[in-house]
């Protein structure tokens, strides 16, 4: 029941190839120096927690999230729930790293355990338990299935992911899981945080770094999920590719001796060799046509990426 229309593939073929090439380069450079790896993991833990919680309405800023996680500071004016959400997400990420391995097989117990950590001390009655009643999602263009179907649908989805009958790549699998899980909406609360954890479990078992969907892309993210409900996966796949590319670029830039120089597009277009303006290069970045990633609201790329596009655009 989970077969996916793959019409999006033609448009994203080059993007998928670029990301797989980057993964190959990263794998060749592994193991990274411990100090480099630890610094990236610590930064990702804070960014991942901040962005995932912010998407769900948590008002802790990135800096405040860092203070809660790394300094144990209680931020004045913020609710106890928001502090729990930050610490709980940290524990869930640490659990995720324990689970990740090349031969990992997705299972319902791990999903329930991660959800239990997400809602610990917030809604203990429902933490780690499938919903037993109906739910509605504000702003969504669908109604999640009856609670009696949830367990069956979740098992079917897990089986689809583990057997991969359509031969999808790791990014496609994680994206399909993300959408179908949100559609099932197996929990009363905590579905978004949980699915963004598990999608990364699926990516990380193939060697990808965790992909962080940015809070600034919240509206785009929800719109892409709604389009996927209608069978159109193009926007959601592109968003997942962009999140994955950002993480890959961060890791690749940290490799000792790396010559990658990602700069804001506003700086790149000042180079005399670049014939395009900022608006056009930003469009190429948003469409996934060049090696680029987003930081906050700004896109970053390299001069090499734009020149490669110019050289190959007619091919």
N, C-alpha and C positions, 0 to 999 in steps of 0.2 A: 504493500500500500504506500510505500515511501518513495517510489521511483520519481526521479526528478527530471524535468525537461532541461536539457543541456544546451539550449539555443545560445546561451550567453558565452559559450566556450570560444567561439570564433573571435569575438571582440577581446577576450581576455587571454587568448593563447600566448601572445608575446609577454604579457605580464606574468602569467604562470611560469613561463620559461625563464624569465629574468629572476624570479624569486627562487626557483629551484637551482639556478646557477649560483646564486648568492649562498644558498644553503650548502652547496658543494664546496665553495670557497671557505665558508665557516667551519665545516667539518674537517677540511684539510688543515686548518689552523689549530684545531683542538688537540690537546687541552690548552685553553687560555691560561695565562698566569693567574694564580689564585687571587692575588690582590685585585687584578682587573675584573675577574669574574665576581668577586665578592662586592666590589663597588657597583657593578651593574645590577646585581641581584637586589642590593639594598635600595638603589634608586627605583628599580622596577616595582619593588614591593610597595613603596610609597605611592608611585604614580598609578599603579594598577588599582590600589585600594581607593585612592582619591577619585579617580575617574569612574570606576564602577559604582561606588557609593553616590557620587554626585549625580550620575544619570538617574538614580532612584530617588533623588531629592535631599540627600544628606548635604548640609550647608557648611561642613568643615572645608576650609580652603586647602590647597595643596600644602602650604606651609604649616597650617594647623594640623593636618593629617600627619605630617612628619613629626611634629612635636608630640602628638599623642602616641605614635608608634615607637619613636626612637628615644624620646626623653621622658615618656610616661607622664606628661603634663596634662592636666585637665584644663580645657579652654573655657574661659569665662563666657557665659551667655549661650553656650551650646548645650543641648540636652544630653542626658545620660544615655539615651538610646543611640545618639549619633556617635558617642564615644565607644559604646559597645560595638556598633557597626564597623568602626575602624579596626578595633582590636580583633573582633571576630574574623574579619576578612583577612587580616594578617595570619591568624592561626590556620585558616582554610588554605591560604597559599602555601604555607609551610607543609601542610598535609599533602598538598598537591605535589610538591617536590619529592616527598617520600614515595608517592605512588608511581611517578614517572619512570618508565624504563622502556627499552625498545620493543619488548614483547608484551607490553601491557594490553590487557583485554578489558574493554569497558564493561562495567557491571552495575546493577542497580544499587548494591550495597554502598559502593564508593560514592555514588551520587547522593544517596541519602545521608551518608556520613558528612559530606561536604556541606549539604544543606543544614544539617544539624549544627555544624560549627558556625554557619552564617547567622543563624537565628538564636544561638545560645544566649541565655539570660535576657532575651528580648521577647520571644514568644516560645517558651519552652514546651508548651502544650502541643505546638505544631512543628517544632524543630525536628527534622529528619523523618517526617511522616508525610505520606501522600494525602492530598486533600480528600475529604469525604463529603464534600458539598459543592454546589455550583459557584462559579466566579464569573465576573465580568471585568473587562479591561478597559479603562477609560481611554478613549481616543483610538481604539483598535477597530478594524473593520471585520471582526469575526467574534464569535462566541466560543470559548473553549469547550471541549467535549464534556459530556456528563461524567461525573466523578466515578461512576461504576466502570467506565471505559479506560480510566487513566492508567491503571496498572498494566492492562493488556497493551495499550498503545505505547507505553514506555518500554515494555519488553520487546515489542516489535521494532521500535526505533533502535534500541541497543543492538538487536540482532542484525538490523540493516547496516549499522555502522561497523560492526565486527566482521560481517561477511562481505561488505562492499560489493554488492552484485553488479553495480554499474561501472566499477573500476575507476572511481573518482580519485583525484589526488588528495593529499592531506588537507589542503586549504578548502577544497570543495566539501570534503567530508565534514570538517569542522563547521562550515557554514550551514550545510544542510541540517546537521544536528542542532545547531543553534536555532534555526527557524522552527523546525519541527517540535523541539522541546518547548519553545515559547507557545506554539500552537496548542500543545497538550496542556501546558500550564499545570504541571502536576502538584504544585503546592499552593496553599492559600497566600503565602507571602514569601519573598526571597527568590523567586524564579529567575529574575534578571541577573542577580549576583551569582547565583548557582550556575546558570548556563554559561556565563562568561568565564567561570572557573573551569567547567568541564570542557568547553570548546578548546581551552588552552591545554588541558590534559591531552586532548586528541592531537593538537599540533605538536606539543612537546615530545610526545612518544616517537615522532618522526624526526626529531632533532631541531625543530624550529624553536626559536625563543618565544615567550608568551606575547601574544598580540593584544594590545591595549586599545580598546575603543574609547576615543576621547570624549569627554563630557561636552566639549564644544560641538561635537558632531551628533548630539543627542537627537535633534529634530530630524536630521538626515538618516540616522540609525532607525528611528521608529518608522519613518516613511518607507525605508527599504524593507523592513519587516512586513509592513502592510502590503507592499508590492509582491513580496514572496508569497503572501497568503493567496494572491491571485495567480500564482504560478510563475511570476516573473522574478528570477533570482539575480538579474544583472546588477542591480544597485547594491544588493547585500553582498554579492561576491566581490564587487569592486571595493566596497568598504572594508571587507575582511582582508583583501589583498593589500590595501593601503596600511592597515594596522600592522599586518605582518611585515611589510617592507620597512616601516619605521623601526621596528624592533631589530630586524636584520641589519639595517644600516647602523644602528647604535652599536651592535656587537662587532660588525666588520670594521667600524671606525676605531674600535678599541684594540684591534689586533696590533701588536708591536710592529712598527714599520709601515703601517697602513698609510697610503697616500690619498685616501678619500677625503675630500674637502667639501663638505656640504655647507652651502651658504644660502641665505635668504634669496629668493628669486629676484627681489629688488636690487640686490648686489650683482647677481649673475648677469642681468640684462645690461648692466653698465659696461660689461666687457666688449671691446670693439669687435670681436669675432662673432658676437651674438646678434643676428639680424632681427630678432623678435622683441616685442615689448613685453612688459610684465604681465599684462592681462592674458596674452596668448600663451606664454610659458606656464602661467598658473592654470590655464585651461588644460594644457597637456598633462600637467601634474594631476589635476583632479580626475582626468580620464584614464590615468594609469599608463599613459603612452611614453612617459620618461621615468627614469629612476629618480624618485622624489619621495619626500615624506613630510608630514605635518607636525609642527611644534606649536601648540596653542592654536592661534588662528592663522599662522604664517606657514607657507610652503617652503621647503628647502630642497635644493638640488645641486648638481655640479655642472660646471661648464662642459665637462666631458659628456655628460648625459644629453645635454641640448645639442651639442655638435654631433653626437651619434644619431640623434633623431633626424637632424638635417641631412646627414649622409645616407640614411636608410629609408627615409619616408617614401621614396618613390619605388621601393622594392616590394 
